[in-house]
């Protein structure tokens, strides 16, 4: 078969990228389990490497890829809602920590945006790059909407979201050991606050309580940042 014809077929068949994405993640799970759950070989990391390689080789745009996997994006919302189960089981404990949660949320959400803008501004980064990176610590569905609202590039914003999530999941537990954070609640909330869904997947491996607080942080930070970000950006402008 002609290679160019094969590429054209891959790019024009809607189910291709859906199958590639699901297969890549399944392969990632197999590799992760075979490696005794090596942090550097998490399913989502393996899947991203495979998908990004194929996207690059086939010269597929973000819009084309997203159109092919749009159904996954749709069910991502339902999957996020499913995280309410561990939240419900720990509801009483969460209520008892209302003020610490609120303070941590405010400081974490505010500081991650300010630090991002400041560092990129000092390095004279392009305004679109700065805007796109400000959504790096919120979950993908909210990041797509927020990036459009603030005039950023959604595809670039999602790239930063992925990178942030992977870094948090890979190095999070190591950092906890270095600074001696042993509490599951603190670990889970930190992972969800900074590394959103990917961090929450890692928190699930720690404990149910860590998963609950990670899901809580991910949801609250997404809402809080979506509201706070335009205000902060208007100040900087």
ChimeraX attribute file (.defattr): number of C-alpha atoms within 10 A of each C-alpha:
attribute: neighborCount
match mode: 1-to-1
recipient: residues
	/A:1	5
	/A:2	6
	/A:3	8
	/A:4	10
	/A:5	10
	/A:6	11
	/A:7	14
	/A:8	12
	/A:9	12
	/A:10	15
	/A:11	20
	/A:12	12
	/A:13	11
	/A:14	16
	/A:15	14
	/A:16	15
	/A:17	23
	/A:18	19
	/A:19	12
	/A:20	17
	/A:21	20
	/A:22	14
	/A:23	15
	/A:24	21
	/A:25	20
	/A:26	16
	/A:27	16
	/A:28	22
	/A:29	19
	/A:30	14
	/A:31	17
	/A:32	20
	/A:33	13
	/A:34	11
	/A:35	13
	/A:36	9
	/A:37	15
	/A:38	13
	/A:39	17
	/A:40	15
	/A:41	19
	/A:42	24
	/A:43	21
	/A:44	21
	/A:45	23
	/A:46	19
	/A:47	22
	/A:48	17
	/A:49	13
	/A:50	18
	/A:51	19
	/A:52	12
	/A:53	12
	/A:54	14
	/A:55	17
	/A:56	10
	/A:57	10
	/A:58	15
	/A:59	11
	/A:60	16
	/A:61	12
	/A:62	14
	/A:63	10
	/A:64	14
	/A:65	18
	/A:66	15
	/A:67	14
	/A:68	21
	/A:69	19
	/A:70	14
	/A:71	11
	/A:72	14
	/A:73	14
	/A:74	11
	/A:75	11
	/A:76	14
	/A:77	13
	/A:78	10
	/A:79	12
	/A:80	14
	/A:81	12
	/A:82	12
	/A:83	17
	/A:84	16
	/A:85	14
	/A:86	19
	/A:87	21
	/A:88	12
	/A:89	13
	/A:90	15
	/A:91	13
	/A:92	10
	/A:93	13
	/A:94	19
	/A:95	10
	/A:96	10
	/A:97	10
	/A:98	10
	/A:99	11
	/A:100	11
	/A:101	18
	/A:102	13
	/A:103	11
	/A:104	15
	/A:105	21
	/A:106	16
	/A:107	10
	/A:108	18
	/A:109	23
	/A:110	17
	/A:111	12
	/A:112	17
	/A:113	22
	/A:114	15
	/A:115	12
	/A:116	16
	/A:117	21
	/A:118	13
	/A:119	12
	/A:120	16
	/A:121	14
	/A:122	8
	/A:123	8
	/A:124	10
	/A:125	12
	/A:126	11
	/A:127	14
	/A:128	15
	/A:129	17
	/A:130	20
	/A:131	25
	/A:132	27
	/A:133	25
	/A:134	26
	/A:135	29
	/A:136	27
	/A:137	30
	/A:138	32
	/A:139	26
	/A:140	24
	/A:141	14
	/A:142	16
	/A:143	26
	/A:144	21
	/A:145	12
	/A:146	25
	/A:147	25
	/A:148	14
	/A:149	13
	/A:150	18
	/A:151	12
	/A:152	21
	/A:153	18
	/A:154	22
	/A:155	17
	/A:156	19
	/A:157	26
	/A:158	23
	/A:159	16
	/A:160	21
	/A:161	27
	/A:162	23
	/A:163	17
	/A:164	21
	/A:165	29
	/A:166	24
	/A:167	15
	/A:168	25
	/A:169	27
	/A:170	20
	/A:171	12
	/A:172	23
	/A:173	18
	/A:174	13
	/A:175	13
	/A:176	15
	/A:177	10
	/A:178	9
	/A:179	8
	/A:180	9
	/A:181	14
	/A:182	11
	/A:183	11
	/A:184	19
	/A:185	20
	/A:186	16
	/A:187	25
	/A:188	30
	/A:189	28
	/A:190	26
	/A:191	30
	/A:192	34
	/A:193	31
	/A:194	29
	/A:195	30
	/A:196	32
	/A:197	26
	/A:198	26
	/A:199	29
	/A:200	31
	/A:201	21
	/A:202	26
	/A:203	29
	/A:204	17
	/A:205	11
	/A:206	15
	/A:207	14
	/A:208	19
	/A:209	24
	/A:210	27
	/A:211	29
	/A:212	29
	/A:213	28
	/A:214	35
	/A:215	32
	/A:216	24
	/A:217	29
	/A:218	30
	/A:219	22
	/A:220	20
	/A:221	25
	/A:222	24
	/A:223	15
	/A:224	16
	/A:225	26
	/A:226	20
	/A:227	12
	/A:228	16
	/A:229	21
	/A:230	14
	/A:231	11
	/A:232	15
	/A:233	15
	/A:234	9
	/A:235	8
	/A:236	10
	/A:237	5
